[in-house]
Amino acid sequence: MTLTVDPSEVAKFEAMAAEWWNPDGKFKPLHMMNPVRLDYITTQIAEEFDRDLTTEAPFAGLRILDIGCGGGLLCEPMARLGATVVGVDAAPRNIPVAQTHAAQSGLDIDYRHGTAEALAEAGDQFDVVLNMEVVEHVADPLAYLTACRQLLRPGGLHLCSTINRNAKSFAMAIVGAEWVMRWLPKGTHDWQKFITPDELYELMRQAGLTPVDRKGYVFNPVSWRWSISDRDLSVNYVTAALRP
């Protein structure tokens, strides 16, 4: 088994574990981005599995894995939509934070400390794998994406978001978010580990996934809001792929 977890990356998020549910804390960028992330995720799942988002519990019967779940910012909405949700994180301190918040919210979510590789080796399978803002933190992206593909049932949906690698992403994600705005601690991201959309598509194909869609997340500093773009994938972006 290839272990793709990077211990130094895990340590960064361990140090911030208590901050997950503070909208003005160290995860403020994720809280700000979460509405557009959820819009993309729910739309893709609804289209792929022919679900009506206006009904009660539209994702009932679907088993969803959030790999790198952190404090559960995506797990909780998925559970509210009726899915059976498993949240897994390599940083052990994130799990009790997520469990406590889910219990306070009256939600039944299966949170586990672990890795994609360990789950795949155990033969676990899901209808949907959420892989959001994780691939830029692992030691071996191809091995990691291969494990994600193994975790999908045939016809399953893989949703993966990350950060493009160019001068603009360095200026926005590192200089802007870490140095100027101080939304994130310095060193949270390593620009050299960022992945371009074309590189990610190629890695997914090598991992046995079929890419079907990609969109950009665009931050407007005037309106102070995020939106989804068909064209602008220059910094943050998200992809959808299927296991054939």
Disulfide bonds with the S-S distance in Angstrom:
none
